[in-house]
């Protein structure tokens, strides 16, 4: 009976660890997606600013 309880406790702990690992991976993947979207927005903003600066410079010349 004692071994059965130990086996159940180990299985429970393994299940909790697996769940935590799955959550961690999902969280990291979500952070990566957010960072990629933020980088894309920053790139577009920089491109717009560059185009505006070129236009302004062309108007001055």
mmCIF file as Biopython writes it, N, C-alpha, C and O atoms, coordinates in Angstrom:
data_model
#
loop_
_atom_site.group_PDB
_atom_site.id
_atom_site.type_symbol
_atom_site.label_atom_id
_atom_site.label_alt_id
_atom_site.label_comp_id
_atom_site.label_asym_id
_atom_site.label_entity_id
_atom_site.label_seq_id
_atom_site.pdbx_PDB_ins_code
_atom_site.Cartn_x
_atom_site.Cartn_y
_atom_site.Cartn_z
_atom_site.occupancy
_atom_site.B_iso_or_equiv
_atom_site.auth_seq_id
_atom_site.auth_asym_id
_atom_site.pdbx_PDB_model_num
ATOM 1   N N  . UNK A ? 1  ? 0.828  -1.192 0.000   1.0 0.0 1  A 1 
ATOM 2   C CA . UNK A ? 1  ? 0.000  0.000  0.000   1.0 0.0 1  A 1 
ATOM 3   C C  . UNK A ? 1  ? 0.875  1.259  0.000   1.0 0.0 1  A 1 
ATOM 4   O O  . UNK A ? 1  ? 0.548  2.256  -0.645  1.0 0.0 1  A 1 
ATOM 5   N N  . UNK A ? 2  ? 1.980  1.195  0.728   1.0 0.0 2  A 1 
ATOM 6   C CA . UNK A ? 2  ? 2.866  2.350  0.820   1.0 0.0 2  A 1 
ATOM 7   C C  . UNK A ? 2  ? 3.457  2.688  -0.551  1.0 0.0 2  A 1 
ATOM 8   O O  . UNK A ? 2  ? 3.576  3.862  -0.903  1.0 0.0 2  A 1 
ATOM 9   N N  . UNK A ? 3  ? 3.825  1.673  -1.316  1.0 0.0 3  A 1 
ATOM 10  C CA . UNK A ? 3  ? 4.403  1.911  -2.641  1.0 0.0 3  A 1 
ATOM 11  C C  . UNK A ? 3  ? 3.382  2.541  -3.584  1.0 0.0 3  A 1 
ATOM 12  O O  . UNK A ? 3  ? 3.727  3.374  -4.422  1.0 0.0 3  A 1 
ATOM 13  N N  . UNK A ? 4  ? 2.135  2.137  -3.439  1.0 0.0 4  A 1 
ATOM 14  C CA . UNK A ? 4  ? 1.097  2.705  -4.284  1.0 0.0 4  A 1 
ATOM 15  C C  . UNK A ? 4  ? 0.946  4.209  -4.024  1.0 0.0 4  A 1 
ATOM 16  O O  . UNK A ? 4  ? 0.793  4.993  -4.961  1.0 0.0 4  A 1 
ATOM 17  N N  . UNK A ? 5  ? 0.991  4.599  -2.761  1.0 0.0 5  A 1 
ATOM 18  C CA . UNK A ? 5  ? 0.885  6.016  -2.422  1.0 0.0 5  A 1 
ATOM 19  C C  . UNK A ? 5  ? 2.083  6.801  -2.952  1.0 0.0 5  A 1 
ATOM 20  O O  . UNK A ? 5  ? 1.931  7.927  -3.426  1.0 0.0 5  A 1 
ATOM 21  N N  . UNK A ? 6  ? 3.270  6.208  -2.872  1.0 0.0 6  A 1 
ATOM 22  C CA . UNK A ? 6  ? 4.461  6.871  -3.408  1.0 0.0 6  A 1 
ATOM 23  C C  . UNK A ? 6  ? 4.360  7.023  -4.918  1.0 0.0 6  A 1 
ATOM 24  O O  . UNK A ? 6  ? 4.717  8.065  -5.468  1.0 0.0 6  A 1 
ATOM 25  N N  . UNK A ? 7  ? 3.877  5.991  -5.581  1.0 0.0 7  A 1 
ATOM 26  C CA . UNK A ? 7  ? 3.708  6.055  -7.028  1.0 0.0 7  A 1 
ATOM 27  C C  . UNK A ? 7  ? 2.700  7.139  -7.415  1.0 0.0 7  A 1 
ATOM 28  O O  . UNK A ? 7  ? 2.914  7.888  -8.368  1.0 0.0 7  A 1 
ATOM 29  N N  . UNK A ? 8  ? 1.615  7.210  -6.675  1.0 0.0 8  A 1 
ATOM 30  C CA . UNK A ? 8  ? 0.614  8.238  -6.947  1.0 0.0 8  A 1 
ATOM 31  C C  . UNK A ? 8  ? 1.185  9.636  -6.711  1.0 0.0 8  A 1 
ATOM 32  O O  . UNK A ? 8  ? 0.920  10.557 -7.483  1.0 0.0 8  A 1 
ATOM 33  N N  . UNK A ? 9  ? 1.967  9.791  -5.645  1.0 0.0 9  A 1 
ATOM 34  C CA . UNK A ? 9  ? 2.578  11.087 -5.344  1.0 0.0 9  A 1 
ATOM 35  C C  . UNK A ? 9  ? 3.557  11.470 -6.448  1.0 0.0 9  A 1 
ATOM 36  O O  . UNK A ? 9  ? 3.582  12.622 -6.882  1.0 0.0 9  A 1 
ATOM 37  N N  . UNK A ? 10 ? 4.360  10.517 -6.904  1.0 0.0 10 A 1 
ATOM 38  C CA . UNK A ? 10 ? 5.307  10.794 -7.994  1.0 0.0 10 A 1 
ATOM 39  C C  . UNK A ? 10 ? 4.567  11.169 -9.282  1.0 0.0 10 A 1 
ATOM 40  O O  . UNK A ? 10 ? 4.958  12.102 -9.984  1.0 0.0 10 A 1 
ATOM 41  N N  . UNK A ? 11 ? 3.516  10.445 -9.575  1.0 0.0 11 A 1 
ATOM 42  C CA . UNK A ? 11 ? 2.738  10.734 -10.780 1.0 0.0 11 A 1 
ATOM 43  C C  . UNK A ? 11 ? 2.123  12.135 -10.690 1.0 0.0 11 A 1 
ATOM 44  O O  . UNK A ? 11 ? 2.099  12.882 -11.668 1.0 0.0 11 A 1 
ATOM 45  N N  . UNK A ? 12 ? 1.634  12.466 -9.509  1.0 0.0 12 A 1 
ATOM 46  C CA . UNK A ? 12 ? 1.047  13.789 -9.321  1.0 0.0 12 A 1 
ATOM 47  C C  . UNK A ? 12 ? 2.108  14.883 -9.515  1.0 0.0 12 A 1 
ATOM 48  O O  . UNK A ? 12 ? 1.860  15.883 -10.189 1.0 0.0 12 A 1 
ATOM 49  N N  . UNK A ? 13 ? 3.279  14.686 -8.924  1.0 0.0 13 A 1 
ATOM 50  C CA . UNK A ? 13 ? 4.359  15.661 -9.063  1.0 0.0 13 A 1 
ATOM 51  C C  . UNK A ? 13 ? 4.804  15.778 -10.513 1.0 0.0 13 A 1 
ATOM 52  O O  . UNK A ? 13 ? 5.028  16.885 -11.004 1.0 0.0 13 A 1 
ATOM 53  N N  . UNK A ? 14 ? 4.933  14.655 -11.199 1.0 0.0 14 A 1 
ATOM 54  C CA . UNK A ? 14 ? 5.335  14.676 -12.606 1.0 0.0 14 A 1 
ATOM 55  C C  . UNK A ? 14 ? 4.298  15.429 -13.440 1.0 0.0 14 A 1 
ATOM 56  O O  . UNK A ? 14 ? 4.651  16.196 -14.336 1.0 0.0 14 A 1 
ATOM 57  N N  . UNK A ? 15 ? 3.035  15.208 -13.143 1.0 0.0 15 A 1 
ATOM 58  C CA . UNK A ? 15 ? 1.968  15.901 -13.864 1.0 0.0 15 A 1 
ATOM 59  C C  . UNK A ? 15 ? 2.052  17.416 -13.632 1.0 0.0 15 A 1 
ATOM 60  O O  . UNK A ? 15 ? 1.901  18.197 -14.571 1.0 0.0 15 A 1 
ATOM 61  N N  . UNK A ? 16 ? 2.288  17.821 -12.396 1.0 0.0 16 A 1 
ATOM 62  C CA . UNK A ? 16 ? 2.406  19.243 -12.081 1.0 0.0 16 A 1 
ATOM 63  C C  . UNK A ? 16 ? 3.624  19.851 -12.785 1.0 0.0 16 A 1 
ATOM 64  O O  . UNK A ? 16 ? 3.548  20.963 -13.308 1.0 0.0 16 A 1 
ATOM 65  N N  . UNK A ? 17 ? 4.733  19.131 -12.799 1.0 0.0 17 A 1 
ATOM 66  C CA . UNK A ? 17 ? 5.933  19.616 -13.471 1.0 0.0 17 A 1 
ATOM 67  C C  . UNK A ? 17 ? 5.714  19.725 -14.981 1.0 0.0 17 A 1 
ATOM 68  O O  . UNK A ? 17 ? 6.155  20.689 -15.607 1.0 0.0 17 A 1 
ATOM 69  N N  . UNK A ? 18 ? 5.037  18.744 -15.560 1.0 0.0 18 A 1 
ATOM 70  C CA . UNK A ? 18 ? 4.740  18.787 -16.992 1.0 0.0 18 A 1 
ATOM 71  C C  . UNK A ? 18 ? 3.836  19.978 -17.327 1.0 0.0 18 A 1 
ATOM 72  O O  . UNK A ? 18 ? 4.045  20.660 -18.330 1.0 0.0 18 A 1 
ATOM 73  N N  . UNK A ? 19 ? 2.841  20.216 -16.489 1.0 0.0 19 A 1 
ATOM 74  C CA . UNK A ? 19 ? 1.947  21.349 -16.696 1.0 0.0 19 A 1 
ATOM 75  C C  . UNK A ? 19 ? 2.714  22.674 -16.601 1.0 0.0 19 A 1 
ATOM 76  O O  . UNK A ? 19 ? 2.501  23.584 -17.402 1.0 0.0 19 A 1 
ATOM 77  N N  . UNK A ? 20 ? 3.604  22.766 -15.613 1.0 0.0 20 A 1 
ATOM 78  C CA . UNK A ? 20 ? 4.392  23.986 -15.441 1.0 0.0 20 A 1 
ATOM 79  C C  . UNK A ? 20 ? 5.307  24.210 -16.639 1.0 0.0 20 A 1 
ATOM 80  O O  . UNK A ? 20 ? 5.452  25.343 -17.098 1.0 0.0 20 A 1 
ATOM 81  N N  . UNK A ? 21 ? 5.921  23.157 -17.146 1.0 0.0 21 A 1 
ATOM 82  C CA . UNK A ? 21 ? 6.796  23.270 -18.308 1.0 0.0 21 A 1 
ATOM 83  C C  . UNK A ? 21 ? 6.009  23.694 -19.550 1.0 0.0 21 A 1 
ATOM 84  O O  . UNK A ? 21 ? 6.473  24.526 -20.329 1.0 0.0 21 A 1 
ATOM 85  N N  . UNK A ? 22 ? 4.842  23.132 -19.727 1.0 0.0 22 A 1 
ATOM 86  C CA . UNK A ? 22 ? 3.995  23.493 -20.866 1.0 0.0 22 A 1 
ATOM 87  C C  . UNK A ? 22 ? 3.581  24.967 -20.767 1.0 0.0 22 A 1 
ATOM 88  O O  . UNK A ? 22 ? 3.602  25.683 -21.768 1.0 0.0 22 A 1 
ATOM 89  N N  . UNK A ? 23 ? 3.213  25.412 -19.587 1.0 0.0 23 A 1 
ATOM 90  C CA . UNK A ? 23 ? 2.837  26.812 -19.384 1.0 0.0 23 A 1 
ATOM 91  C C  . UNK A ? 23 ? 4.024  27.730 -19.675 1.0 0.0 23 A 1 
ATOM 92  O O  . UNK A ? 23 ? 3.870  28.765 -20.323 1.0 0.0 23 A 1 
ATOM 93  N N  . UNK A ? 24 ? 5.218  27.342 -19.190 1.0 0.0 24 A 1 
ATOM 94  C CA . UNK A ? 24 ? 6.422  28.152 -19.411 1.0 0.0 24 A 1 
ATOM 95  C C  . UNK A ? 24 ? 6.707  28.295 -20.897 1.0 0.0 24 A 1 
ATOM 96  O O  . UNK A ? 24 ? 7.012  29.389 -21.372 1.0 0.0 24 A 1 
ATOM 97  N N  . UNK A ? 25 ? 6.609  27.187 -21.635 1.0 0.0 25 A 1 
ATOM 98  C CA . UNK A ? 25 ? 6.863  27.240 -23.080 1.0 0.0 25 A 1 
ATOM 99  C C  . UNK A ? 25 ? 5.828  28.109 -23.795 1.0 0.0 25 A 1 
ATOM 100 O O  . UNK A ? 25 ? 6.174  28.885 -24.686 1.0 0.0 25 A 1 
ATOM 101 N N  . UNK A ? 26 ? 4.573  27.979 -23.408 1.0 0.0 26 A 1 
ATOM 102 C CA . UNK A ? 26 ? 3.525  28.800 -24.007 1.0 0.0 26 A 1 
ATOM 103 C C  . UNK A ? 26 ? 3.775  30.277 -23.715 1.0 0.0 26 A 1 
ATOM 104 O O  . UNK A ? 26 ? 3.627  31.123 -24.596 1.0 0.0 26 A 1 
ATOM 105 N N  . UNK A ? 27 ? 4.151  30.582 -22.478 1.0 0.0 27 A 1 
ATOM 106 C CA . UNK A ? 27 ? 4.411  31.955 -22.079 1.0 0.0 27 A 1 
ATOM 107 C C  . UNK A ? 27 ? 5.582  32.532 -22.874 1.0 0.0 27 A 1 
ATOM 108 O O  . UNK A ? 27 ? 5.509  33.665 -23.349 1.0 0.0 27 A 1 
ATOM 109 N N  . UNK A ? 28 ? 6.655  31.762 -23.021 1.0 0.0 28 A 1 
ATOM 110 C CA . UNK A ? 28 ? 7.811  32.225 -23.792 1.0 0.0 28 A 1 
ATOM 111 C C  . UNK A ? 28 ? 7.446  32.443 -25.262 1.0 0.0 28 A 1 
ATOM 112 O O  . UNK A ? 28 ? 7.882  33.415 -25.878 1.0 0.0 28 A 1 
ATOM 113 N N  . UNK A ? 29 ? 6.649  31.537 -25.814 1.0 0.0 29 A 1 
ATOM 114 C CA . UNK A ? 29 ? 6.222  31.684 -27.210 1.0 0.0 29 A 1 
ATOM 115 C C  . UNK A ? 29 ? 5.373  32.942 -27.371 1.0 0.0 29 A 1 
ATOM 116 O O  . UNK A ? 29 ? 5.509  33.660 -28.362 1.0 0.0 29 A 1 
ATOM 117 N N  . UNK A ? 30 ? 4.511  33.208 -26.416 1.0 0.0 30 A 1 
ATOM 118 C CA . UNK A ? 30 ? 3.678  34.410 -26.468 1.0 0.0 30 A 1 
ATOM 119 C C  . UNK A ? 30 ? 4.531  35.674 -26.381 1.0 0.0 30 A 1 
ATOM 120 O O  . UNK A ? 30 ? 4.277  36.652 -27.085 1.0 0.0 30 A 1 
ATOM 121 N N  . UNK A ? 31 ? 5.543  35.646 -25.513 1.0 0.0 31 A 1 
ATOM 122 C CA . UNK A ? 31 ? 6.442  36.792 -25.406 1.0 0.0 31 A 1 
ATOM 123 C C  . UNK A ? 31 ? 7.187  37.020 -26.715 1.0 0.0 31 A 1 
ATOM 124 O O  . UNK A ? 31 ? 7.372  38.162 -27.136 1.0 0.0 31 A 1 
ATOM 125 N N  . UNK A ? 32 ? 7.611  35.946 -27.351 1.0 0.0 32 A 1 
ATOM 126 C CA . UNK A ? 32 ? 8.327  36.054 -28.614 1.0 0.0 32 A 1 
ATOM 127 C C  . UNK A ? 32 ? 7.439  36.675 -29.693 1.0 0.0 32 A 1 
ATOM 128 O O  . UNK A ? 32 ? 7.888  37.538 -30.447 1.0 0.0 32 A 1 
ATOM 129 N N  . UNK A ? 33 ? 6.196  36.242 -29.763 1.0 0.0 33 A 1 
ATOM 130 C CA . UNK A ? 33 ? 5.268  36.798 -30.751 1.0 0.0 33 A 1 
ATOM 131 C C  . UNK A ? 33 ? 5.051  38.284 -30.493 1.0 0.0 33 A 1 
ATOM 132 O O  . UNK A ? 33 ? 5.050  39.081 -31.431 1.0 0.0 33 A 1 
ATOM 133 N N  . UNK A ? 34 ? 4.868  38.661 -29.236 1.0 0.0 34 A 1 
ATOM 134 C CA . UNK A ? 34 ? 4.688  40.081 -28.908 1.0 0.0 34 A 1 
ATOM 135 C C  . UNK A ? 34 ? 5.921  40.898 -29.279 1.0 0.0 34 A 1 
ATOM 136 O O  . UNK A ? 34 ? 5.795  42.000 -29.812 1.0 0.0 34 A 1 
ATOM 137 N N  . UNK A ? 35 ? 7.101  40.372 -29.006 1.0 0.0 35 A 1 
ATOM 138 C CA . UNK A ? 35 ? 8.332  41.087 -29.332 1.0 0.0 35 A 1 
ATOM 139 C C  . UNK A ? 35 ? 8.496  41.240 -30.839 1.0 0.0 35 A 1 
ATOM 140 O O  . UNK A ? 35 ? 8.950  42.281 -31.313 1.0 0.0 35 A 1 
ATOM 141 N N  . UNK A ? 36 ? 8.131  40.210 -31.591 1.0 0.0 36 A 1 
ATOM 142 C CA . UNK A ? 36 ? 8.224  40.299 -33.048 1.0 0.0 36 A 1 
ATOM 143 C C  . UNK A ? 36 ? 7.269  41.359 -33.587 1.0 0.0 36 A 1 
ATOM 144 O O  . UNK A ? 36 ? 7.642  42.144 -34.459 1.0 0.0 36 A 1 
ATOM 145 N N  . UNK A ? 37 ? 6.049  41.387 -33.079 1.0 0.0 37 A 1 
ATOM 146 C CA . UNK A ? 37 ? 5.085  42.396 -33.518 1.0 0.0 37 A 1 
ATOM 147 C C  . UNK A ? 37 ? 5.565  43.799 -33.166 1.0 0.0 37 A 1 
ATOM 148 O O  . UNK A ? 37 ? 5.414  44.729 -33.960 1.0 0.0 37 A 1 
ATOM 149 N N  . UNK A ? 38 ? 6.139  43.951 -31.984 1.0 0.0 38 A 1 
ATOM 150 C CA . UNK A ? 38 ? 6.650  45.251 -31.565 1.0 0.0 38 A 1 
ATOM 151 C C  . UNK A ? 38 ? 7.805  45.680 -32.474 1.0 0.0 38 A 1 
ATOM 152 O O  . UNK A ? 38 ? 7.897  46.849 -32.851 1.0 0.0 38 A 1 
ATOM 153 N N  . UNK A ? 39 ? 8.670  44.754 -32.820 1.0 0.0 39 A 1 
ATOM 154 C CA . UNK A ? 39 ? 9.788  45.068 -33.715 1.0 0.0 39 A 1 
ATOM 155 C C  . UNK A ? 39 ? 9.278  45.461 -35.097 1.0 0.0 39 A 1 
ATOM 156 O O  . UNK A ? 39 ? 9.807  46.386 -35.713 1.0 0.0 39 A 1 
ATOM 157 N N  . UNK A ? 40 ? 8.265  44.772 -35.581 1.0 0.0 40 A 1 
ATOM 158 C CA . UNK A ? 40 ? 7.691  45.121 -36.889 1.0 0.0 40 A 1 
ATOM 159 C C  . UNK A ? 40 ? 7.090  46.522 -36.865 1.0 0.0 40 A 1 
ATOM 160 O O  . UNK A ? 40 ? 7.258  47.292 -37.811 1.0 0.0 40 A 1 
ATOM 161 N N  . UNK A ? 41 ? 6.386  46.851 -35.780 1.0 0.0 41 A 1 
ATOM 162 C CA . UNK A ? 41 ? 5.818  48.202 -35.667 1.0 0.0 41 A 1 
ATOM 163 C C  . UNK A ? 41 ? 6.916  49.260 -35.627 1.0 0.0 41 A 1 
ATOM 164 O O  . UNK A ? 41 ? 6.794  50.312 -36.254 1.0 0.0 41 A 1 
ATOM 165 N N  . UNK A ? 42 ? 7.988  48.978 -34.889 1.0 0.0 42 A 1 
ATOM 166 C CA . UNK A ? 42 ? 9.096  49.933 -34.799 1.0 0.0 42 A 1 
ATOM 167 C C  . UNK A ? 42 ? 9.766  50.103 -36.158 1.0 0.0 42 A 1 
ATOM 168 O O  . UNK A ? 42 ? 10.167 51.209 -36.520 1.0 0.0 42 A 1 
ATOM 169 N N  . UNK A ? 43 ? 9.888  49.013 -36.910 1.0 0.0 43 A 1 
ATOM 170 C CA . UNK A ? 43 ? 10.486 49.098 -38.245 1.0 0.0 43 A 1 
ATOM 171 C C  . UNK A ? 43 ? 9.631  49.960 -39.162 1.0 0.0 43 A 1 
ATOM 172 O O  . UNK A ? 43 ? 10.148 50.823 -39.872 1.0 0.0 43 A 1 
ATOM 173 N N  . UNK A ? 44 ? 8.324  49.727 -39.147 1.0 0.0 44 A 1 
ATOM 174 C CA . UNK A ? 44 ? 7.429  50.539 -39.986 1.0 0.0 44 A 1 
ATOM 175 C C  . UNK A ? 44 ? 7.483  52.016 -39.588 1.0 0.0 44 A 1 
ATOM 176 O O  . UNK A ? 44 ? 7.482  52.897 -40.447 1.0 0.0 44 A 1 
ATOM 177 N N  . UNK A ? 45 ? 7.528  52.272 -38.297 1.0 0.0 45 A 1 
ATOM 178 C CA . UNK A ? 45 ? 7.598  53.659 -37.824 1.0 0.0 45 A 1 
ATOM 179 C C  . UNK A ? 45 ? 8.898  54.309 -38.288 1.0 0.0 45 A 1 
ATOM 180 O O  . UNK A ? 45 ? 8.891  55.461 -38.721 1.0 0.0 45 A 1 
ATOM 181 N N  . UNK A ? 46 ? 9.999  53.591 -38.204 1.0 0.0 46 A 1 
ATOM 182 C CA . UNK A ? 46 ? 11.288 54.128 -38.648 1.0 0.0 46 A 1 
ATOM 183 C C  . UNK A ? 46 ? 11.282 54.367 -40.155 1.0 0.0 46 A 1 
ATOM 184 O O  . UNK A ? 46 ? 11.849 55.351 -40.629 1.0 0.0 46 A 1 
ATOM 185 N N  . UNK A ? 47 ? 10.647 53.476 -40.905 1.0 0.0 47 A 1 
ATOM 186 C CA . UNK A ? 47 ? 10.561 53.659 -42.355 1.0 0.0 47 A 1 
ATOM 187 C C  . UNK A ? 47 ? 9.742  54.905 -42.705 1.0 0.0 47 A 1 
ATOM 188 O O  . UNK A ? 47 ? 10.100 55.660 -43.609 1.0 0.0 47 A 1 
ATOM 189 N N  . UNK A ? 48 ? 8.644  55.109 -41.979 1.0 0.0 48 A 1 
ATOM 190 C CA . UNK A ? 48 ? 7.831  56.305 -42.217 1.0 0.0 48 A 1 
ATOM 191 C C  . UNK A ? 48 ? 8.615  57.571 -41.889 1.0 0.0 48 A 1 
ATOM 192 O O  . UNK A ? 48 ? 8.551  58.556 -42.624 1.0 0.0 48 A 1 
ATOM 193 N N  . UNK A ? 49 ? 9.355  57.540 -40.784 1.0 0.0 49 A 1 
ATOM 194 C CA . UNK A ? 49 ? 10.145 58.712 -40.394 1.0 0.0 49 A 1 
ATOM 195 C C  . UNK A ? 49 ? 11.240 58.976 -41.424 1.0 0.0 49 A 1 
ATOM 196 O O  . UNK A ? 49 ? 11.524 60.129 -41.748 1.0 0.0 49 A 1 
ATOM 197 N N  . UNK A ? 50 ? 11.843 57.931 -41.929 1.0 0.0 50 A 1 
ATOM 198 C CA . UNK A ? 50 ? 12.887 58.088 -42.948 1.0 0.0 50 A 1 
ATOM 199 C C  . UNK A ? 50 ? 12.310 58.684 -44.228 1.0 0.0 50 A 1 
ATOM 200 O O  . UNK A ? 50 ? 12.908 59.577 -44.829 1.0 0.0 50 A 1 
ATOM 201 N N  . UNK A ? 51 ? 11.149 58.187 -44.640 1.0 0.0 51 A 1 
ATOM 202 C CA . UNK A ? 51 ? 10.505 58.717 -45.850 1.0 0.0 51 A 1 
ATOM 203 C C  . UNK A ? 51 ? 10.130 60.183 -45.659 1.0 0.0 51 A 1 
ATOM 204 O O  . UNK A ? 51 ? 10.281 60.991 -46.576 1.0 0.0 51 A 1 
ATOM 205 N N  . UNK A ? 52 ? 9.646  60.520 -44.484 1.0 0.0 52 A 1 
ATOM 206 C CA . UNK A ? 52 ? 9.285  61.909 -44.203 1.0 0.0 52 A 1 
ATOM 207 C C  . UNK A ? 52 ? 10.520 62.800 -44.231 1.0 0.0 52 A 1 
ATOM 208 O O  . UNK A ? 52 ? 10.472 63.914 -44.752 1.0 0.0 52 A 1 
ATOM 209 N N  . UNK A ? 53 ? 11.614 62.319 -43.679 1.0 0.0 53 A 1 
ATOM 210 C CA . UNK A ? 53 ? 12.850 63.103 -43.675 1.0 0.0 53 A 1 
ATOM 211 C C  . UNK A ? 53 ? 13.375 63.295 -45.097 1.0 0.0 53 A 1 
ATOM 212 O O  . UNK A ? 53 ? 13.836 64.384 -45.440 1.0 0.0 53 A 1 
ATOM 213 N N  . UNK A ? 54 ? 13.312 62.252 -45.928 1.0 0.0 54 A 1 
ATOM 214 C CA . UNK A ? 54 ? 13.751 62.375 -47.315 1.0 0.0 54 A 1 
ATOM 215 C C  . UNK A ? 54 ? 12.886 63.379 -48.079 1.0 0.0 54 A 1 
ATOM 216 O O  . UNK A ? 54 ? 13.394 64.179 -48.864 1.0 0.0 54 A 1 
ATOM 217 N N  . UNK A ? 55 ? 11.594 63.327 -47.844 1.0 0.0 55 A 1 
ATOM 218 C CA . UNK A ? 55 ? 10.686 64.267 -48.506 1.0 0.0 55 A 1 
ATOM 219 C C  . UNK A ? 55 ? 10.974 65.700 -48.075 1.0 0.0 55 A 1 
ATOM 220 O O  . UNK A ? 55 ? 11.003 66.609 -48.905 1.0 0.0 55 A 1 
ATOM 221 N N  . UNK A ? 56 ? 11.181 65.897 -46.799 1.0 0.0 56 A 1 
ATOM 222 C CA . UNK A ? 56 ? 11.490 67.225 -46.289 1.0 0.0 56 A 1 
ATOM 223 C C  . UNK A ? 56 ? 12.803 67.731 -46.875 1.0 0.0 56 A 1 
ATOM 224 O O  . UNK A ? 56 ? 12.907 68.892 -47.271 1.0 0.0 56 A 1 
ATOM 225 N N  . UNK A ? 57 ? 13.787 66.871 -46.927 1.0 0.0 57 A 1 
ATOM 226 C CA . UNK A ? 57 ? 15.080 67.244 -47.496 1.0 0.0 57 A 1 
ATOM 227 C C  . UNK A ? 57 ? 14.936 67.565 -48.992 1.0 0.0 57 A 1 
ATOM 228 O O  . UNK A ? 57 ? 15.546 68.516 -49.481 1.0 0.0 57 A 1 
ATOM 229 N N  . UNK A ? 58 ? 14.158 66.799 -49.697 1.0 0.0 58 A 1 
ATOM 230 C CA . UNK A ? 58 ? 13.953 67.047 -51.127 1.0 0.0 58 A 1 
ATOM 231 C C  . UNK A ? 58 ? 13.256 68.383 -51.350 1.0 0.0 58 A 1 
ATOM 232 O O  . UNK A ? 58 ? 13.546 69.076 -52.325 1.0 0.0 58 A 1 
ATOM 233 N N  . UNK A ? 59 ? 12.353 68.744 -50.470 1.0 0.0 59 A 1 
ATOM 234 C CA . UNK A ? 59 ? 11.652 70.023 -50.600 1.0 0.0 59 A 1 
ATOM 235 C C  . UNK A ? 59 ? 12.583 71.201 -50.347 1.0 0.0 59 A 1 
ATOM 236 O O  . UNK A ? 59 ? 12.419 72.272 -50.932 1.0 0.0 59 A 1 
ATOM 237 N N  . UNK A ? 60 ? 13.567 70.994 -49.465 1.0 0.0 60 A 1 
ATOM 238 C CA . UNK A ? 60 ? 14.500 72.067 -49.145 1.0 0.0 60 A 1 
ATOM 239 C C  . UNK A ? 60 ? 15.533 72.289 -50.231 1.0 0.0 60 A 1 
ATOM 240 O O  . UNK A ? 60 ? 16.061 73.390 -50.387 1.0 0.0 60 A 1 
ATOM 241 N N  . UNK A ? 61 ? 15.814 71.242 -50.975 1.0 0.0 61 A 1 
ATOM 242 C CA . UNK A ? 61 ? 16.870 71.345 -51.986 1.0 0.0 61 A 1 
ATOM 243 C C  . UNK A ? 61 ? 16.352 71.849 -53.274 1.0 0.0 61 A 1 
ATOM 244 O O  . UNK A ? 61 ? 17.112 71.994 -54.232 1.0 0.0 61 A 1 
#
